[in-house]
Amino acid sequence: MTDPLLICAPMRIEARAIRRGLRSSASSAETLRSGSVPEVLRTGFGTTRAAQAAKNMSHRPFGPVAVMGVGAGLTDDLRPGDLVVGTDVGAVSCGSAPLLAAELRRAGLSARTGPITTVDHLVRRHERASLAAAGYLLADMESGPLAAAAGEHPVAVVRAVSDTPDRPLAGIVSGGLAALRSLRAAAPVLRRWADACGPRQVLLAGPRSFCAGVERAIEIVERALERQGEPIYVRKQIVHNTRVVGDLESRGAVFVDELDQVPDGATVVFSAHGVSPAVRQDASRRGLAVIDATCPLVSKVHAEARRFAADGYTVALIGHAGHEEVEGTLGEAPSSTVLVQTPEDVAALRPRDGERVAYLMQTTLSLDEAAQVSGALRERFPAVRGPGSDDICYATTNRQVAVRAVAADSDLVLVAGSANSSNSVRLVEACERNGTPAHLIDSAADIDLGWLTGVSTVGLTAGASAPPAVVEEIISALAGLGPLSVSERVTTTESIRFGLPKEVRQ
Ligand code: SF4
């Protein structure tokens, strides 16, 4: 953006608070890096003056537009000084609201997102209730026309709560002071938001998001809930994604760490990562009804571990300590299996018979990392045997190949996925090995606006456990920062489906 941020503030005291906030941050290193100097425009109190100011805006150059000021909180949970970042303001949709609200929270402010309505009078108690019932978080008297005047420019609306349903006009003085303090503290963050604005392209990696094993595991829990009603117990996270787990929880799934948290006789689902035989035996001893959502590709590795161990092999399991899948596979043949994470672990390996060494892999490893360790095994034990077909699953491989293809042409890659998702973490590493900065994010709110400054091409992918909806949310948030073109690079297509266990089959 060549034109600077324009901050519209209706009243003199609001404009003054914002200017002070901008001045107080003017010496910070972050602000000095920024080239643009925001302009604070006092637009006047009320809808009539706002409409006039909006008309006048067409005669001047401006870049991103922020409308800031105080407003009336409509819901009982809002407190004076809370910030409301508008998602929808009149007919204007502010796509970047989740990014801005998260940035405000990272700055230590209390910020929520939601619809804001503009009215032509001060709202009274009964009217607050009906506006809240209509879904609005805050009412003001200026934002609608000013936001509309931004036209095609990125727009943000940030209002600080001055009065609330339980402290309406009587509390307006103390509430107003709290609101002005919040506006002052928010002003530098708006500048960071403006610095992140600009035209951009998104390169979507294909394939991305859910794999067949994750879709199957989620469907198993959904069907179990439909058939048996809540609660359905699930040992560990069904897949490693906070959004998926939260959604199933809200529908009646109860996630537990261990079986002793499951009541006798209840139904328990084993997660996609698999369990050791000891857990199966425990469930059977307790009389629990088990539905196994272990991914068939993980079950294949378990079977290989049992077969090699039965043939007298020492099994080197290439994987990450503590991961649930690794725990499950180690448990298949505990006296014959050794975890190796690095070439150094291979050097330290002491097999019973150097001629009878085999290796297996965690399904979600990075291709490079696994090749390094399996190479070290082949070098030290020339007769080493590997799995019949590669243990790193098709979905892991495909997503790594796809993200490398977009990383090569991106300034930055965003990977949707949770921090405990192994395959998602590997996608970040794959980009970084290629020299492209990458970040793992659970949702659009995890995007730090500073990452986007000066970035014109964003690669975007999602780990095998991350829902496609998160990718859509990220795209719509980025579209709120300026013109966005989205294209997809498909390196392969997937058609694999796994059958369901008999307990939930129709
Ligand atoms: S990532 Fe691979 S092994 Fe894991 S659930 Fe998906 S398909 Fe199965």
Boltz pocket constraint, residues with backbone or C-beta under 6 A from the ligand:
constraints:
  - pocket:
      binder: B
      contacts: [[A, 211], [A, 212], [A, 213], [A, 214], [A, 272], [A, 295], [A, 296], [A, 297], [A, 298], [A, 363], [A, 364], [A, 393], [A, 394], [A, 395], [A, 396], [A, 423], [A, 464]]
      max_distance: 6.0
